[in-house]
Amino acid sequence: MSGRPGGTTQARPADERIQAIIDRVRPAYLERTGHNPTAWEAKEVATQVVAGINYFVKVHVGEGRHAHLRIYENLRGETSLTNVQTNKGAEEPLTYF
């Protein structure tokens, strides 16, 4: 956890729960980017507690490419894709965006 309220955690390996979250927002990713990825695998995640949770997720989208997704989950458990960064490399760190 970060040292200040509202800060993001350190990135850690993504698990099955994070994969399920990115699977729910895949249609929004396709709509927003126009890119139909050949892969869709959550690699890393960092979180930020707000009035809900922001998930910052590094996703392998195929052909050596990655995208960084910011996904908001409200207190009712509903998720939405709030921001996307494309053309990321495997070694690029997750940061707040």
C-alpha positions, -999 to +999 in steps of 0.1 A: +000+000+000+012+035-006+021+058+023-008+082+017-045+079+015-057+075-021-023+065-033-017+035-055-002+002-044+029-013-058+023-033-090+020-070-083+012-101-105-024-102-117-045-132-106-077-148-117-099-121-101-081-094-121-084-115-153-122-117-147-123-079-143-105-072-175-127-097-193-158-077-183-144-045-198-130-061-230-160-048-251-154-013-239-117-017-249-126-028-284-150+001-288-126+027-275-095+015-293-108-002-324-082-029-317-093-066-315-064-081-296-050-115-304-043-121-267-060-107-236-040-116-205-037-096-173-001-094-163+002-069-134-021-048-113-019-018-089-049-005-071-061+028-056-089+030-030-113+058-038-151+057-034-146+022-048-114+009-064-094+019-094-075-009-109-044-002-131-038-033-151-011-042-176-026-064-203-008-085-229-028-078-261-006-099-285+023-095-308+046-084-279+023-054-272+007-044-240-020-019-229-025-003-196-061-001-184-077+019-157-108+002-145-132+017-118-152-007-096-179+010-076-191+000-042-218-022-058-192-041-077-200-026-111-169-020-134-162+005-161-131+011-183-121+047-175-089+051-194-066+032-218-029+036-228-019+016-258+014+006-274+031-002-241+060-025-238+063-054-215+088-036-193+070-003-190+059+002-153+023+007-143+018+042-131-012+064-122-028+078-154 
